[in-house]
Amino acid sequence: MNKPSFRQKIRIILAITAKDTLDAWKNRTIMSLSFGVLVLMLSAKAMPLLLALRGLPTLAIYDPAGSAALQSLEDRPDMQLVRLDTEQELKSFLIDTAGLVFGLVIPADVTLDSGSGEVHIDGYYPNWASPSQVKEGVAFFESVLRETSGNVIRIDVDGHEVYPTDEPALHLMMAAQTATLMVLLMGLMLVPYLFLEEKEQRTLDALLISPANYSQLVTGKALAGVVYCLVAAAVVMLFNFRYIVHWELAILAILLGGALAVMLGLLVGILIDNQASLGMWMGLILVILVGPSVVMAFGSAKLPAGIASFLSWTPGVAFNDLLKASMYGAVSTALVVKDASILAVTALVIFALVIWRVRRMDR
């Protein structure tokens, strides 16, 4: 019997991919998982959305001169005022707050009490604010301050975007953590379920006596897993696009994290024969991958230096850190290289194990 040509092999792989992609869409378990992932994403965004619905513009002010005219702003029903003690505290507050906040830094030699003319003030806003939001905020607060102080107020926001640092706010950490969990869940759960379904319905043997061999079967299921990982990634980007500063890092993180999840899913799918074992192993792998990133995100300051350093080299933390880095204003090249290398090397090692196992089955 003639061996299939390269083109025929590609057709076989794509046919398996199309079949598995459609089967996954029809599979209630996988659809329930996808729905749960979507609910998880919505839950992570619920607080910022609720804060946004409050509808009151918020103004953070650093005013070294202590202008008495600003006292009246505290009682206005159409806005909220927050006073801060330093310019750095003000900038941190803009980033740490889930809702949109504008910041004003009034020069130390300027007071708004005189009502004697035009006053220029530096205005700041978080990098994820849209141009229309910035324009509306500037117009609103110029009007409010003009009414309060009697001065003609000019707020300068050019080049005054405030970006997150390497200690991001809670809502940004939650965004990165949820994105990490979504992509890992989709890749880890989908591919093994595709294998398990074939085994339970006894269609796997039928596929293997067709022109398809085990290598092509594995490749087709891996591509189906990649498709759904990309769908999960698209949902992640849809909900968090305004936070992303470095899209190249976000895409790199999704590709490497998705590859890791799919490779692990392939390995487990090849080795596991029943749903009970699948659930146990998937739960264990998720804890190993996601647990360290949760600990590092919310409790790294309390960990001994040695443990924190060890956890920083785990693939789940590397994936999460790459996603967070895509939201920073300035990014450490060394950190990106380290995290990308951890994910790539781990995925390649698991890929080698998959290839080794598949070759044994193809004999």
Phi, psi and omega per residue, in radians:
M1 nan 2.267 -3.122
N2 -1.197 2.467 3.063
K3 -1.258 2.509 3.122
P4 -1.133 2.555 3.102
S5 -1.259 2.986 3.132
F6 -1.047 -0.719 3.140
R7 -1.121 -0.689 3.107
Q8 -1.143 -0.676 3.095
K9 -1.073 -0.747 3.121
I10 -1.092 -0.715 3.124
R11 -1.109 -0.707 3.113
I12 -1.090 -0.811 -3.131
I13 -1.080 -0.792 -3.128
L14 -1.160 -0.598 3.097
A15 -1.135 -0.737 3.102
I16 -1.139 -0.721 3.114
T17 -1.060 -0.823 -3.139
A18 -1.090 -0.754 3.125
K19 -1.073 -0.829 -3.099
D20 -1.201 -0.629 3.096
T21 -1.080 -0.761 3.116
L22 -1.205 -0.738 3.120
D23 -1.079 -0.685 3.124
A24 -1.110 -0.649 3.124
W25 -1.135 -0.566 -3.111
K26 -1.517 -0.272 -3.064
N27 -1.309 2.121 -3.085
R28 -1.123 -0.673 -3.130
T29 -1.082 -0.801 -3.116
I30 -1.205 -0.657 3.109
M31 -1.163 -0.635 3.074
S32 -1.119 -0.704 3.092
L33 -1.088 -0.788 -3.126
S34 -1.098 -0.715 3.117
F35 -1.132 -0.703 3.103
G36 -1.108 -0.668 3.110
V37 -1.122 -0.724 3.124
L38 -1.127 -0.735 3.094
V39 -1.081 -0.695 3.102
L40 -1.045 -0.746 3.136
M41 -1.137 -0.757 3.129
L42 -1.118 -0.649 3.134
S43 -1.112 -0.685 3.136
A44 -1.161 -0.451 -3.119
K45 -1.671 -0.099 -3.016
A46 -1.083 -0.787 -3.080
M47 -1.105 -0.845 3.073
P48 -1.023 -0.668 3.137
L49 -1.150 -0.719 3.118
L50 -1.122 -0.697 3.121
L51 -1.142 -0.661 3.139
A52 -1.157 -0.565 -3.117
L53 -1.253 -0.219 3.110
R54 -1.104 -0.526 2.947
G55 1.371 -0.068 -3.121
L56 -1.609 2.137 3.064
P57 -1.054 2.402 -3.116
T58 -1.986 2.308 -3.129
L59 -2.128 2.154 3.035
A60 -1.778 2.306 -3.050
I61 -2.248 2.354 2.915
Y62 -1.953 1.954 -3.024
D63 -2.248 1.516 -3.101
P64 -1.024 -0.564 -3.088
A65 -1.367 -0.258 3.117
G66 1.136 0.964 -3.114
S67 -1.077 2.175 -3.139
A68 -1.157 -0.454 -3.108
A69 -1.100 -0.396 -3.103
L70 -1.354 -0.216 -3.133
Q71 -1.030 -0.656 -3.081
S72 -1.169 -0.353 -3.133
L73 -1.210 -0.413 -3.093
E74 -1.188 -0.387 -3.091
D75 -1.827 0.064 -3.122
R76 -1.239 2.363 -3.129
P77 -1.403 -0.196 -3.041
D78 -1.793 0.187 3.128
M79 -2.843 2.945 3.040
Q80 -2.133 2.486 -3.140
L81 -2.068 2.344 3.080
V82 -2.215 2.161 3.112
R83 -1.709 2.395 3.134
L84 -2.247 2.707 -2.958
D85 -1.548 -0.347 3.125
T86 -2.461 2.846 3.101
E87 -1.152 -0.648 3.140
Q88 -1.152 -0.696 3.084
E89 -1.069 -0.679 3.129
L90 -1.090 -0.832 -3.117
K91 -1.122 -0.691 3.095
S92 -1.110 -0.674 -3.135
F93 -1.110 -0.667 3.138
L94 -1.071 -0.691 -3.100
I95 -1.410 -0.638 -3.059
D96 -1.308 -0.285 -3.102
T97 -1.590 2.284 -3.082
A98 -1.173 -0.666 3.119
G99 -1.412 2.940 -3.130
L100 -1.324 2.193 3.121
V101 -2.249 2.387 3.023
F102 -1.756 2.586 3.137
G103 -2.155 2.485 3.078
L104 -2.191 2.290 3.052
V105 -1.955 1.883 -3.120
I106 -1.542 2.201 -3.112
P107 -0.957 2.576 -3.096
A108 -1.087 -0.483 -3.114
D109 -1.648 0.251 -3.110
V110 -2.099 2.326 3.014
T111 -2.160 2.524 -3.127
L112 -1.600 0.197 -3.040
D113 -1.553 -0.294 -2.975
S114 -1.335 -0.598 -3.086
G115 1.112 0.607 -2.985
S116 -1.824 -0.003 3.131
G117 2.814 -2.582 -3.044
E118 -1.601 2.328 -3.122
V119 -2.161 2.254 3.110
H120 -1.789 2.253 -3.074
I121 -2.253 2.435 3.063
D122 -1.388 2.203 3.099
G123 -1.906 2.533 -3.108
Y124 -2.246 2.658 3.138
Y125 -2.656 2.681 3.131
P126 -1.176 2.597 -3.021
N127 -1.082 -0.388 -3.088
W128 -1.502 -0.035 3.095
A129 -1.197 2.435 3.139
S130 -1.367 2.741 3.111
P131 -0.978 -0.643 3.133
S132 -1.187 -0.664 3.100
Q133 -1.126 -0.725 3.125
V134 -1.113 -0.785 -3.129
K135 -1.086 -0.786 3.120
E136 -1.125 -0.719 3.139
G137 -1.121 -0.748 3.122
V138 -1.069 -0.815 -3.125
A139 -1.094 -0.737 -3.104
F140 -1.145 -0.865 -3.052
F141 -1.306 -0.494 2.990
E142 -1.093 -0.722 3.133
S143 -1.147 -0.774 -3.131
V144 -1.090 -0.816 -3.106
L145 -1.220 -0.562 3.073
R146 -1.134 -0.746 3.132
E147 -1.148 -0.641 -3.075
T148 -1.352 -0.746 -2.988
S149 -1.761 -0.336 -3.069
G150 1.427 0.027 3.106
N151 -1.649 2.748 2.958
V152 -1.469 1.981 -3.025
I153 -1.756 2.282 3.047
R154 -2.105 2.040 -3.141
I155 -1.743 2.097 -3.118
D156 -1.722 1.996 -3.126
V157 -1.964 0.034 -3.102
D158 -1.077 2.125 3.117
G159 1.246 0.295 -3.077
H160 -1.888 0.530 3.006
E161 -1.177 2.460 3.099
V162 -1.917 2.167 -3.090
Y163 -1.853 2.646 3.038
P164 -1.111 2.691 3.071
T165 -1.837 -2.841 3.138
D166 -1.369 0.137 2.995
E167 -2.176 1.323 -2.999
P168 -1.225 2.849 -3.134
A169 -1.217 2.881 -3.091
L170 -1.027 -0.758 -3.085
H171 -1.191 -0.489 3.072
L172 -1.326 -0.682 3.069
M173 -1.101 -0.683 3.108
M174 -1.142 -0.673 3.112
A175 -1.080 -0.800 3.133
A176 -1.161 -0.712 -3.115
Q177 -1.146 -0.736 3.139
T178 -1.167 -0.693 3.099
A179 -1.094 -0.747 3.098
T180 -1.010 -0.842 -3.101
L181 -1.142 -0.696 -3.125
M182 -1.063 -0.890 -3.083
V183 -1.155 -0.758 3.135
L184 -1.128 -0.741 3.118
L185 -1.055 -0.814 -3.078
M186 -1.105 -0.829 -3.128
G187 -1.202 -0.716 -3.083
L188 -1.224 -0.648 -3.051
M189 -1.545 -0.601 -3.021
L190 -1.206 -0.933 -3.034
V191 -1.074 -0.827 3.096
P192 -1.063 -0.630 3.110
Y193 -1.123 -0.613 3.107
L194 -1.130 -0.731 3.077
F195 -1.136 -0.805 -3.079
L196 -1.085 -0.696 3.131
E197 -1.091 -0.729 3.106
E198 -1.090 -0.729 -3.112
K199 -1.193 -0.729 -3.102
E200 -1.229 -0.615 3.138
Q201 -1.530 0.007 3.104
R202 1.014 0.594 3.071
T203 -1.698 -0.163 -3.117
L204 -1.139 -0.761 3.137
D205 -1.117 -0.663 3.120
A206 -1.105 -0.674 3.113
L207 -1.145 -0.635 -3.049
L208 -1.362 -0.295 3.049
I209 -1.673 -0.022 2.993
S210 -1.413 -3.091 3.097
P211 -1.063 -0.249 -3.117
A212 -1.368 2.395 2.990
N213 -1.799 3.128 -3.047
Y214 -1.145 -0.606 3.137
S215 -1.084 -0.767 3.132
Q216 -1.187 -0.641 3.095
L217 -1.081 -0.798 3.137
V218 -1.114 -0.749 -3.138
T219 -1.108 -0.735 3.121
G220 -1.098 -0.729 3.132
K221 -1.220 -0.598 3.081
A222 -1.108 -0.734 3.126
L223 -1.140 -0.633 3.068
A224 -1.105 -0.698 3.076
G225 -1.102 -0.687 3.106
V226 -1.084 -0.721 3.127
V227 -0.998 -0.833 -3.095
Y228 -1.285 -0.514 3.029
C229 -1.133 -0.689 3.107
L230 -1.168 -0.611 3.063
V231 -1.107 -0.794 3.099
A232 -1.057 -0.724 3.121
A233 -1.108 -0.646 3.116
A234 -1.105 -0.674 3.090
V235 -1.133 -0.730 3.098
V236 -1.014 -0.838 -3.118
M237 -1.147 -0.627 3.139
L238 -1.063 -0.731 -3.086
F239 -1.446 -0.377 -3.014
N240 -2.150 0.207 -3.023
F241 -1.034 -0.563 -3.084
R242 -1.264 -0.329 3.114
Y243 -1.499 -0.319 -3.037
I244 -1.333 2.155 3.086
V245 -1.730 -0.776 -3.101
H246 -1.951 1.642 -3.089
W247 -1.139 -0.549 -3.139
E248 -1.106 -0.600 3.099
L249 -1.278 -0.687 3.116
A250 -1.080 -0.771 3.138
I251 -1.156 -0.734 3.099
L252 -1.046 -0.782 3.140
A253 -1.078 -0.778 -3.127
I254 -1.113 -0.760 -3.123
L255 -1.134 -0.802 -3.116
L256 -1.253 -0.725 3.105
G257 -1.147 -0.708 3.088
G258 -1.127 -0.708 3.107
A259 -1.076 -0.739 3.109
L260 -1.057 -0.819 -3.106
A261 -1.114 -0.745 -3.127
V262 -1.171 -0.715 3.122
M263 -1.089 -0.746 3.091
L264 -1.123 -0.714 3.109
G265 -1.085 -0.701 3.099
L266 -1.085 -0.818 -3.093
L267 -1.079 -0.803 3.140
V268 -1.166 -0.713 -3.134
G269 -1.076 -0.619 3.120
I270 -1.226 -0.635 -2.994
L271 -1.557 -0.494 -3.004
I272 -1.671 2.449 -3.095
D273 -2.022 -0.103 -3.126
N274 -2.491 2.758 -3.020
Q275 -1.186 -0.597 3.136
A276 -1.082 -0.795 3.119
S277 -1.154 -0.652 -3.140
L278 -1.054 -0.838 -3.138
G279 -1.061 -0.701 -3.135
M280 -1.149 -0.818 -3.100
W281 -1.209 -0.675 3.121
M282 -1.137 -0.708 3.094
G283 -1.079 -0.751 -3.142
L284 -1.124 -0.778 -3.127
I285 -1.133 -0.702 3.125
L286 -1.109 -0.716 3.109
V287 -1.094 -0.750 -3.133
I288 -1.127 -0.665 -3.103
L289 -1.402 -0.834 -2.990
V290 -1.529 -0.577 -3.087
G291 -0.920 -0.900 3.138
P292 -1.056 -0.611 -3.141
S293 -1.197 -0.616 3.081
V294 -1.164 -0.781 3.131
V295 -1.073 -0.771 -3.122
M296 -1.200 -0.598 -3.101
A297 -1.252 -0.669 -2.993
F298 -2.036 -0.090 -3.120
G299 -2.519 0.314 -3.074
S300 -1.112 -0.523 -3.108
A301 -1.154 -0.403 -3.099
K302 -1.668 -0.093 -3.101
L303 -1.480 2.567 2.973
P304 -1.026 2.589 -3.061
A305 -1.007 -0.675 -3.120
G306 -1.116 -0.753 -3.137
I307 -1.189 -0.746 3.118
A308 -1.060 -0.709 3.125
S309 -1.135 -0.719 3.118
F310 -1.106 -0.820 -3.110
L311 -1.109 -0.524 -3.125
S312 -1.149 -0.256 3.137
W313 -1.718 0.069 3.109
T314 -1.464 2.597 -3.034
P315 -1.110 -0.603 3.123
G316 -1.119 -0.721 3.099
V317 -1.180 -0.698 3.124
A318 -1.063 -0.763 3.115
F319 -1.072 -0.847 -3.132
N320 -1.109 -0.707 -3.139
D321 -1.162 -0.643 3.096
L322 -1.127 -0.720 3.112
L323 -1.124 -0.727 3.105
K324 -1.140 -0.684 -3.133
A325 -1.075 -0.520 3.125
S326 -1.174 -0.225 3.139
M327 -1.759 -0.121 -3.112
Y328 -1.394 2.742 3.023
G329 -1.305 -0.864 3.100
A330 -1.997 2.390 -3.048
V331 -2.144 2.397 3.075
S332 -1.362 2.095 3.116
T333 -1.071 -0.683 -3.138
A334 -1.079 -0.696 3.128
L335 -1.139 -0.748 3.141
V336 -1.097 -0.807 3.140
V337 -1.076 -0.758 3.138
K338 -1.072 -0.895 -3.070
D339 -1.173 -0.733 3.116
A340 -1.112 -0.671 -3.140
S341 -1.169 -0.718 3.119
I342 -1.033 -0.828 -3.122
L343 -1.148 -0.784 -3.099
A344 -1.128 -0.797 -3.115
V345 -1.138 -0.752 3.129
T346 -1.083 -0.787 3.122
A347 -1.093 -0.700 -3.135
L348 -1.179 -0.673 3.104
V349 -1.101 -0.787 3.130
I350 -1.160 -0.649 3.090
F351 -1.062 -0.716 3.112
A352 -1.091 -0.697 3.093
L353 -1.117 -0.710 3.121
V354 -1.097 -0.815 3.134
I355 -1.049 -0.780 3.115
W356 -1.014 -0.778 -3.120
R357 -1.190 -0.717 -3.111
V358 -1.149 -0.702 3.131
R359 -1.106 -0.619 3.082
R360 -1.145 -0.627 -3.135
M361 -1.339 -0.457 -3.131
D362 -1.394 -0.176 -3.119
R363 -1.256 nan nan
